[in-house]
């Protein structure tokens, strides 16, 4: 199942993408066919996630015979982030070769000579992204005026369906609701200045629309193996990056176990993979210009498309 959030008739709706790929069912508009105590489970994608099995059963009932008033054509909606207000976003460094490639490019040395720290290689380290700076598929990304080095980052993410504390790695998969694509837009010139202070990331990743999720969430039962996905980025239709989730050094199970250590995680939280090797401009020298359209495609999930414009 593909779950999305779309704007239709000036209202945001949780929706299911039908198998023809051209139509959606607006779940709140279909809720009247359900018992009164069930319909609230379908008001938003987060409600669906938190509703667990009861929400899934309600959706199955709706999809068995969707009311005509609830079915709309894709051409008539505007895409939002599938989770417009996620409880949390953690962006991990899941691919070590991304860091090696970037360091080699910046320092002008061979990739094989780059040594990463033991801690980085042993732990799935992450930073907390701005969960309120969210955009969706086909949204324009307004680039901040303080930056001129505009970069995309090709990632995908898992969305938690269950929370918990100190989640064992071997049980982590049970907590995953589904998967989506993530574009971690980054102001590289600002990032370079910030990293030099030793204080970490700030405005290089914290600006309006910096975090793009979408186009929808594919439920975990639809992906036979999340670690066998091809990942491709295109700028204005030209391929610039290609990788595979098979190259992840830290899996989502590693990330869930690590992040939940002495910390409670909640349904709807987004855990991002980090950038696939070659998956950003800093690794190969092709950055974005105003007006460029960047597409991120992850097999079995979909295509996430955005155009960069000046603020």
C-alpha positions in Angstrom: 0.0 0.0 0.0 1.1 3.5 -0.8 0.0 6.2 1.7 0.2 9.9 0.8 -0.9 13.3 2.0 -2.3 15.5 -0.7 -4.1 18.8 -1.0 -7.5 18.7 -2.7 -10.1 21.4 -2.6 -7.8 23.5 -0.3 -7.7 20.7 2.3 -5.0 18.2 3.2 -6.1 14.6 3.0 -4.6 11.2 3.9 -4.8 9.1 0.7 -4.1 5.7 -0.7 -2.6 5.5 -4.2 -4.7 3.0 -6.2 -3.0 0.2 -8.2 -3.5 2.0 -11.5 -1.1 4.7 -10.2 -3.3 7.5 -11.5 -6.0 7.8 -8.9 -6.2 8.1 -5.1 -8.7 7.4 -2.4 -9.1 10.3 0.0 -9.5 8.3 3.3 -11.4 10.9 5.3 -14.0 11.2 2.5 -14.5 7.5 2.6 -14.7 7.4 6.4 -18.5 7.7 6.4 -18.8 4.0 5.2 -17.1 3.0 8.5 -18.3 2.7 12.1 -18.1 6.1 13.9 -15.4 4.9 16.2 -13.2 3.8 13.3 -13.3 6.8 10.9 -11.0 9.0 13.1 -8.2 6.5 12.5 -8.0 7.7 8.8 -7.9 11.5 9.4 -4.2 11.7 8.7 -1.3 9.4 7.8 0.0 9.8 11.3 -3.4 8.7 12.6 -3.2 5.6 10.3 0.2 4.7 11.6 -0.8 5.2 15.2 -4.0 3.2 14.6 -2.1 0.0 13.9 -4.1 -3.0 12.8 -7.4 -1.3 13.4 -6.5 1.4 10.9 -5.2 -1.1 8.4 -8.4 -3.1 8.6 -10.5 0.1 8.1 -8.4 1.0 5.0 -8.9 -2.5 3.6 -12.7 -2.1 4.1 -12.6 1.2 2.2 -10.5 -0.1 -0.7 -12.8 -3.1 -1.1 -15.4 -0.7 -2.5 -14.2 2.9 -2.6 -17.0 5.5 -2.6 -17.0 7.4 -5.8 -16.9 10.7 -4.0 -13.6 9.7 -2.4 -11.7 8.8 -5.6 -9.8 11.6 -7.3 -7.4 11.8 -10.2 -3.7 12.5 -9.4 -3.7 15.5 -11.8 -6.1 17.3 -9.5 -4.1 17.1 -6.3 -1.0 18.9 -4.9 1.5 16.7 -3.1 2.5 17.3 0.5 5.1 15.4 2.5 3.4 12.1 3.4 4.0 13.1 7.0 3.5 16.9 7.1 4.5 17.1 10.8 6.5 14.0 11.7 7.2 13.6 15.4 10.9 13.5 14.7 13.4 13.2 11.9 16.8 11.6 12.5 19.3 11.6 9.6 22.0 8.9 9.9 25.3 8.2 8.3 24.5 4.8 6.9 26.9 4.7 4.0 30.6 5.0 4.9 31.7 5.4 1.2 29.7 8.6 1.0 31.9 10.1 3.6 35.1 8.7 2.0 34.1 10.1 -1.4 33.3 13.6 0.0 36.5 13.8 2.1 38.6 12.7 -0.9 37.0 15.4 -3.1 37.4 18.2 -0.5 40.9 17.2 0.5 42.1 16.3 -3.0 43.4 12.9 -2.0 42.6 9.3 -3.3 39.5 7.8 -1.8 41.5 4.8 -0.6 43.6 7.0 1.6 40.7 8.5 3.6 40.4 7.1 7.1 37.2 7.4 9.0 37.0 7.4 12.8 36.4 4.1 14.6 33.3 5.6 16.3 31.8 6.6 13.0 32.3 3.1 11.5 31.0 1.3 14.6 28.0 3.4 15.4 25.1 4.7 13.2 25.6 8.3 14.2 22.9 10.9 13.3 21.7 14.4 13.7 18.2 15.7 14.4 16.7 17.4 11.4 14.1 20.2 11.5 10.8 18.3 11.4 8.9 21.5 10.6 11.0 22.4 7.5 9.2 19.8 5.4 8.2 19.7 1.7 6.8 17.1 -0.6 6.9 15.8 -4.1 6.7 18.4 -6.9 7.1 21.2 -4.3 9.5 24.1 -5.2 12.4 24.4 -2.8 13.2 28.0 -2.0 17.0 28.3 -1.6 18.2 30.7 1.1 19.8 33.9 0.0 22.8 33.3 2.2 24.0 30.3 0.1 25.2 29.8 -3.5 26.4 26.2 -3.3 23.2 24.2 -3.6 23.3 20.4 -3.1 20.9 17.5 -3.1 21.3 14.3 -1.2 20.0 10.9 -2.4 18.5 9.0 0.6 15.6 6.8 1.6 14.1 6.4 5.0 12.0 4.1 7.2 9.0 5.3 9.1 8.3 3.8 12.5 5.0 2.1 13.1 5.7 1.3 16.7 7.7 3.1 19.4 9.8 1.9 22.2 12.9 2.2 24.3 16.0 0.0 24.1 14.7 -1.9 21.1 16.8 -5.0 20.4 18.3 -5.0 17.0 16.8 -8.4 16.2 13.3 -7.0 16.9 13.8 -3.7 15.1 12.1 -4.7 11.8 8.9 -5.2 13.7 8.8 -1.4 14.4 9.0 -0.3 10.8 5.7 0.8 9.2 7.1 1.6 5.8 9.6 3.4 3.6 9.9 6.7 1.7 12.4 8.8 -0.2 14.3 11.6 1.5 16.1 14.5 -0.2 18.4 16.2 2.4 19.0 19.6 0.7 22.2 21.1 2.0 23.8 24.6 1.6 27.4 23.4 1.2 29.1 26.7 1.5 27.3 27.4 4.8 28.0 23.8 6.0 31.8 24.3 5.4 31.7 27.4 7.6 29.7 25.8 10.3 31.7 22.6 10.5 34.9 24.6 10.9 33.6 25.8 14.3 33.3 22.3 15.7 29.7 23.0 16.8 28.0 20.9 14.1 25.2 21.7 11.6 23.0 24.7 11.7 21.6 26.8 8.9 23.3 24.7 6.2 20.4 22.2 6.7 17.8 24.3 8.6 15.8 26.4 6.1 12.4 26.4 4.6 11.7 23.2 2.7 15.1 21.7 3.4 13.8 18.3 4.2 11.8 16.7 1.4 9.9 13.4 1.9 7.8 11.5 -0.6 6.1 11.0 -2.8 4.4 8.6 -0.5 5.1 5.9 2.2 5.3 2.3 0.9 4.2 -0.1 3.6 6.9 -2.5 4.7 5.0 -5.6 3.5 5.3 -4.2 -0.1 9.2 -4.3 0.0 10.6 -7.8 -0.2 14.1 -6.5 0.7 14.9 -2.9 1.5 18.6 -3.6 1.2 18.4 -4.5 -2.5 17.1 -1.2 -3.9 18.6 0.8 -6.8 18.9 4.5 -6.1 19.3 7.1 -8.9 19.4 10.9 -9.0 18.8 13.0 -12.1 19.2 16.8 -12.6 17.1 18.1 -15.5 16.6 14.5 -16.7 20.3 13.7 -16.8 21.6 10.9 -14.4 24.2 12.2 -12.0 24.2 9.6 -9.2 23.6 5.9 -9.0 23.9 3.5 -6.1 22.3 0.8 -4.1 20.9 0.3 -0.6 22.9 -2.9 -0.6 26.0 -0.8 0.3 24.6 0.4 3.6 27.1 -0.2 6.4 24.5 0.5 9.1 21.0 -0.9 8.5 17.7 0.5 9.8 17.8 -2.2 12.4 21.2 -0.8 13.6 19.7 2.7 13.6 16.6 1.8 15.5 18.5 -0.1 18.2 21.1 2.7 18.5 18.6 5.6 18.5 16.3 3.9 21.1 19.1 3.3 23.6 17.9 5.1 26.7 15.5 7.1 24.5 11.9 6.6 23.7 11.0 6.5 20.0 7.5 7.2 18.7 5.2 6.0 15.9 5.7 8.2 12.8 9.3 9.0 13.5 11.4 9.1 10.3 14.9 7.5 10.3 16.9 8.5 7.2 19.6 6.3 5.6 22.2 8.9 4.9 23.5 9.6 1.4 24.2 6.7 -0.9 27.7 6.8 -2.4 27.9 9.3 -5.3 24.5 10.6 -4.2 25.3 14.3 -3.9 27.1 17.0 -5.7 29.9 17.3 -3.3 31.0 13.8 -4.3 31.2 14.5 -8.1 31.2 18.3 -8.4 27.8 18.9 -10.0 25.8 21.3 -7.8 22.3 22.8 -8.4 21.4 26.1 -10.0 18.1 28.0 -9.6 15.6 26.4 -11.9 17.2 23.0 -11.8 14.8 20.0 -11.2 16.2 17.1 -9.2 14.7 13.7 -9.3 15.5 11.0 -6.8 14.3 7.5 -7.8 14.4 4.5 -5.4 13.2 1.2 -6.9 10.0 -0.2 -5.4 9.3 3.2 -3.8 9.0 5.7 -6.5 10.3 9.1 -7.8 10.6 12.2 -5.7 10.9 15.4 -7.8 11.6 19.0 -6.8 12.7 22.2 -8.5 15.1 24.6 -6.8 14.2 28.3 -6.9 15.6 31.5 -5.4 14.1 32.7 -2.1 
